Amino acid sequence: MIVYRTKKDISGHLHTLRNEGKTIALVPTMGALHQGHASLVEKASAENDIVVVSIFVNPTQFNDPSDLNLYPRTLDSDLELLRHLEADLVFVPSANEMYPGGDAQIFDLGNLDKVMEGKHRSGHFNGVAQIVSKLFLLVQPLRAYFGQKDFQQLVIIERLVEILELDINIVPCPIIREKDGLAMSSRNVRLSKEDRKLAPFIYHTLKLARGKTASLSPSQLKEWVALQFRKQAEMELEYFEIVEDKGLIPLEEWDDGVNKVACIAVHLGGVRLIDNLKFD
């Protein structure tokens, strides 16, 4: 495993690998790696010759400076995990390396960045598009691997590839959960011991909600979910939406011809947790 910190150095190595006919995969991360990330690297390794993992806490996608400051940074243990997974190249740039003159790019993502996460985190997805576009153009992967826990982000990345007209295959990877159902997330380490015991309630509620689609309309189901969280004094529901999986349009009625995904964001002990569940 080779660790690079500059675009010039890693691009030179990647150029050589491409000339050798190697297939290259990219797994973009913000570090604080867990088994969810490991599953992405393992899948990428099984399907490609070379796996590039980036570790970069991207400042342009944080609308809350305190959230940026509190985001866990565990580079030493991240690199140890990647060595164990036998990743080939790891790119660990600084903010100055990725944004030497800032970045004024504005991406037209249509309605995709106006709902759910985008509604509550102004500028978040434009920041995501900025860094991912830079990584795509730098690495030029054949495939890029993203977890489905960040479902809205995944849809936006697929749209970004279309906008930039890139020949990259975006590979969605399943959510990896703890034994009690909590979706694995780098933010989970910030939960107190007591809050960690409460957190599985999010996934539990999603599953119960899915079982009520035969008896409740989408609007009634949203009201039911909101009521469940009002009963939880320690939790604050930010949003719960049931959307179709391409345009992220909230559903007003059930449609068997549409793939449906329920997405949720909850605040618990000062930590913001997201999750989703297919409703088909």
C-alpha positions as CSV (number, residue, x, y, z in Angstrom):
1,M,0.0,0.0,0.0
2,I,1.3,3.4,-1.0
3,V,0.1,6.6,0.6
4,Y,0.2,9.8,-1.5
5,R,-0.5,13.3,-0.3
6,T,-0.2,15.3,-3.6
7,K,-2.2,15.2,-6.8
8,K,1.0,15.3,-8.8
9,D,2.5,12.2,-7.2
10,I,-0.6,10.0,-7.4
11,S,-1.6,11.1,-10.9
12,G,1.9,10.0,-12.1
13,H,1.5,6.6,-10.6
14,L,-2.1,6.2,-12.0
15,H,-0.9,7.2,-15.5
16,T,1.6,4.3,-15.4
17,L,-1.1,1.9,-14.2
18,R,-3.5,2.9,-16.9
19,N,-0.8,2.4,-19.5
20,E,-0.4,-1.1,-18.2
21,G,-4.0,-1.8,-18.8
22,K,-5.0,-1.9,-15.1
23,T,-8.6,-1.4,-14.1
24,I,-8.8,1.3,-11.4
25,A,-11.5,1.7,-8.7
26,L,-12.1,4.7,-6.4
27,V,-13.5,4.6,-2.9
28,P,-13.9,8.2,-1.7
29,T,-14.1,8.6,2.1
30,M,-13.8,11.2,4.8
31,G,-11.9,8.8,7.1
32,A,-13.0,7.5,10.5
33,L,-13.3,4.2,8.6
34,H,-15.5,1.3,9.8
35,Q,-16.8,-2.0,8.5
36,G,-19.1,-0.2,6.1
37,H,-16.1,1.4,4.4
38,A,-14.3,-1.9,4.5
39,S,-17.1,-3.5,2.6
40,L,-16.7,-0.9,-0.2
41,V,-12.9,-1.6,-0.4
42,E,-13.5,-5.4,-0.4
43,K,-16.0,-5.1,-3.3
44,A,-13.8,-2.8,-5.2
45,S,-10.8,-5.2,-4.8
46,A,-12.8,-8.1,-6.0
47,E,-13.9,-6.3,-9.2
48,N,-10.8,-4.3,-10.2
49,D,-7.0,-4.5,-10.4
50,I,-6.2,-1.4,-8.4
51,V,-8.1,0.2,-5.6
52,V,-7.6,3.9,-4.7
53,V,-9.0,5.0,-1.4
54,S,-9.2,8.8,-0.6
55,I,-9.3,10.1,2.9
56,F,-10.3,13.8,3.0
57,V,-12.6,15.7,5.4
58,N,-14.0,18.0,2.7
59,P,-14.7,21.5,4.2
60,T,-16.9,22.7,1.4
61,Q,-19.7,20.2,2.2
62,F,-20.1,21.3,5.9
63,N,-22.6,24.1,6.4
64,D,-22.0,24.0,10.1
65,P,-18.4,24.9,11.1
66,S,-18.8,23.1,14.5
67,D,-19.8,19.9,12.7
68,L,-16.6,20.2,10.6
69,N,-14.5,20.7,13.7
70,L,-16.1,17.7,15.5
71,Y,-15.9,15.3,12.6
72,P,-13.8,12.3,13.8
73,R,-10.2,12.1,12.4
74,T,-8.5,8.8,12.9
75,L,-5.9,8.6,10.2
76,D,-3.5,6.2,11.9
77,S,-6.2,3.5,12.5
78,D,-7.7,4.2,9.0
79,L,-4.4,3.4,7.3
80,E,-4.0,0.3,9.5
81,L,-7.4,-0.9,8.4
82,L,-6.6,-0.2,4.7
83,R,-3.3,-2.1,5.0
84,H,-5.2,-5.1,6.4
85,L,-7.7,-4.8,3.4
86,E,-4.7,-4.6,1.0
87,A,-5.8,-1.3,-0.6
88,D,-3.3,-0.4,-3.3
89,L,-3.1,3.4,-3.2
90,V,-4.4,5.8,-0.5
91,F,-4.7,9.5,-1.2
92,V,-4.6,11.8,1.8
93,P,-4.5,15.4,0.6
94,S,-4.6,18.6,2.6
95,A,-7.3,21.2,2.0
96,N,-4.8,23.4,0.3
97,E,-3.9,20.6,-2.0
98,M,-7.5,20.1,-3.1
99,Y,-8.5,23.8,-3.0
100,P,-5.4,25.8,-3.7
101,G,-7.5,28.8,-4.9
102,G,-10.8,27.9,-3.5
103,D,-13.6,26.5,-5.6
104,A,-16.4,28.6,-7.1
105,Q,-18.0,25.8,-9.1
106,I,-21.8,25.7,-8.9
107,F,-23.5,22.5,-10.1
108,D,-27.0,22.5,-11.4
109,L,-28.5,19.4,-9.7
110,G,-32.1,20.2,-10.4
111,N,-34.4,19.3,-7.6
112,L,-32.0,16.6,-6.2
113,D,-30.3,18.9,-3.8
114,K,-33.4,20.8,-2.8
115,V,-35.1,18.1,-0.7
116,M,-34.2,16.3,2.5
117,E,-30.5,16.7,3.2
118,G,-30.3,19.6,0.8
119,K,-33.2,21.4,2.4
120,H,-31.6,21.2,5.9
121,R,-27.9,21.6,4.9
122,S,-27.6,24.5,2.5
123,G,-24.7,24.1,0.0
124,H,-23.9,20.6,1.3
125,F,-24.3,18.8,-2.0
126,N,-22.6,21.4,-4.1
127,G,-19.6,20.9,-1.8
128,V,-19.9,17.1,-2.3
129,A,-20.0,17.6,-6.1
130,Q,-17.0,19.9,-5.9
131,I,-14.8,17.3,-4.2
132,V,-16.1,14.2,-6.0
133,S,-15.6,15.9,-9.4
134,K,-12.0,16.7,-8.4
135,L,-11.4,13.1,-7.4
136,F,-13.0,11.7,-10.5
137,L,-11.0,13.9,-12.8
138,L,-7.8,13.1,-10.9
139,V,-8.1,9.3,-10.5
140,Q,-10.2,8.6,-13.7
141,P,-11.6,5.4,-12.3
142,L,-13.5,2.8,-14.2
143,R,-15.7,2.3,-11.2
144,A,-16.4,4.3,-8.0
145,Y,-18.0,2.8,-4.9
146,F,-20.5,4.5,-2.6
147,G,-22.6,3.3,0.3
148,Q,-26.4,3.4,0.1
149,K,-26.6,4.8,3.6
150,D,-26.1,8.2,2.0
151,F,-28.9,7.5,-0.5
152,Q,-29.5,11.1,-1.6
153,Q,-25.8,11.6,-2.1
154,L,-25.6,8.4,-4.3
155,V,-28.4,9.7,-6.6
156,I,-26.6,13.1,-6.9
157,I,-23.3,11.4,-7.7
158,E,-25.0,9.5,-10.5
159,R,-26.3,12.8,-11.8
160,L,-22.9,14.4,-11.5
161,V,-21.4,11.7,-13.8
162,E,-24.0,12.6,-16.3
163,I,-23.4,16.3,-16.0
164,L,-19.6,15.9,-16.5
165,E,-20.1,13.2,-19.2
166,L,-17.7,10.9,-17.4
167,D,-17.3,7.2,-18.4
168,I,-17.4,6.0,-14.7
169,N,-19.6,3.3,-13.4
170,I,-21.1,4.2,-10.0
171,V,-21.5,1.1,-7.9
172,P,-24.0,1.3,-5.0
173,C,-23.1,-0.8,-2.0
174,P,-25.6,-2.0,0.7
175,I,-25.8,-0.4,4.1
176,I,-23.8,-2.3,6.7
177,R,-25.5,-2.4,10.1
178,E,-24.6,-3.2,13.7
179,K,-26.2,-6.3,15.2
180,D,-28.9,-4.1,16.7
181,G,-29.7,-2.5,13.3
182,L,-28.0,0.9,13.7
183,A,-26.5,1.9,10.3
184,M,-22.7,2.1,10.6
185,S,-21.5,5.7,10.4
186,S,-18.3,7.6,11.3
187,R,-20.5,9.8,13.5
188,N,-21.6,6.9,15.7
189,V,-18.3,7.2,17.7
190,R,-19.6,10.6,19.0
191,L,-22.6,9.0,20.6
192,S,-22.5,8.6,24.4
193,K,-23.0,5.2,25.8
194,E,-26.6,6.0,26.8
195,D,-27.4,7.5,23.4
196,R,-25.8,4.6,21.5
197,K,-28.4,2.3,23.2
198,L,-31.2,4.5,22.0
199,A,-30.0,4.9,18.4
200,P,-31.3,1.6,17.0
201,F,-34.8,3.1,17.5
202,I,-34.3,4.9,14.2
203,Y,-34.0,1.7,12.1
204,H,-36.7,0.0,14.2
205,T,-39.1,2.8,13.4
206,L,-38.3,2.6,9.7
207,K,-39.1,-1.1,9.7
208,L,-42.4,-0.6,11.5
209,A,-43.3,2.2,9.1
210,R,-42.7,-0.1,6.1
211,G,-45.1,-2.6,7.6
212,K,-47.9,0.1,7.7
213,T,-47.9,1.0,4.0
214,A,-51.0,-1.1,3.4
215,S,-53.1,0.7,6.0
216,L,-51.7,4.3,5.9
217,S,-51.2,6.8,3.1
218,P,-47.8,8.4,2.7
219,S,-48.9,11.6,4.6
220,Q,-50.5,9.5,7.4
221,L,-47.3,7.5,7.7
222,K,-45.2,10.6,8.0
223,E,-47.5,11.7,10.8
224,W,-47.2,8.3,12.5
225,V,-43.4,8.4,12.3
226,A,-43.3,12.0,13.7
227,L,-45.5,10.9,16.6
228,Q,-43.1,8.0,17.4
229,F,-40.2,10.5,17.7
230,R,-42.2,13.0,19.8
231,K,-42.5,10.2,22.3
232,Q,-38.6,10.0,22.5
233,A,-37.5,12.9,24.6
234,E,-33.8,12.4,23.7
235,M,-34.4,12.4,20.0
236,E,-35.4,15.2,17.5
237,L,-36.7,14.2,14.1
238,E,-35.4,16.5,11.4
239,Y,-37.2,14.9,8.5
240,F,-38.9,11.7,7.3
241,E,-39.7,11.5,3.7
242,I,-40.8,8.7,1.3
243,V,-39.4,9.4,-2.2
244,E,-39.1,7.7,-5.5
245,D,-35.6,6.6,-6.0
246,K,-34.6,8.5,-9.2
247,G,-35.8,12.1,-8.9
248,L,-36.2,12.0,-5.1
249,I,-39.8,13.4,-5.4
250,P,-41.8,12.9,-2.2
251,L,-44.7,10.6,-2.7
252,E,-48.3,11.8,-2.1
253,E,-49.8,8.4,-2.8
254,W,-48.6,4.8,-3.2
255,D,-47.6,3.8,-6.7
256,D,-46.6,0.2,-7.5
257,G,-44.8,1.4,-10.6
258,V,-42.3,3.5,-8.5
259,N,-39.4,2.3,-6.4
260,K,-39.8,3.9,-3.0
261,V,-37.2,4.8,-0.4
262,A,-37.9,6.2,3.1
263,C,-35.2,8.6,4.3
264,I,-34.8,9.9,7.8
265,A,-32.5,12.3,9.7
266,V,-32.5,12.4,13.6
267,H,-30.6,14.4,16.1
268,L,-29.5,12.4,19.2
269,G,-27.2,13.9,21.9
270,G,-25.8,16.5,19.5
271,V,-25.1,13.9,16.8
272,R,-27.0,14.0,13.5
273,L,-27.8,10.5,12.2
274,I,-29.3,9.5,8.9
275,D,-30.7,6.2,7.6
276,N,-33.0,4.9,4.8
277,L,-35.0,1.8,3.9
278,K,-36.5,0.6,0.6
279,F,-40.2,0.4,0.9
280,D,-40.8,-1.9,-2.1
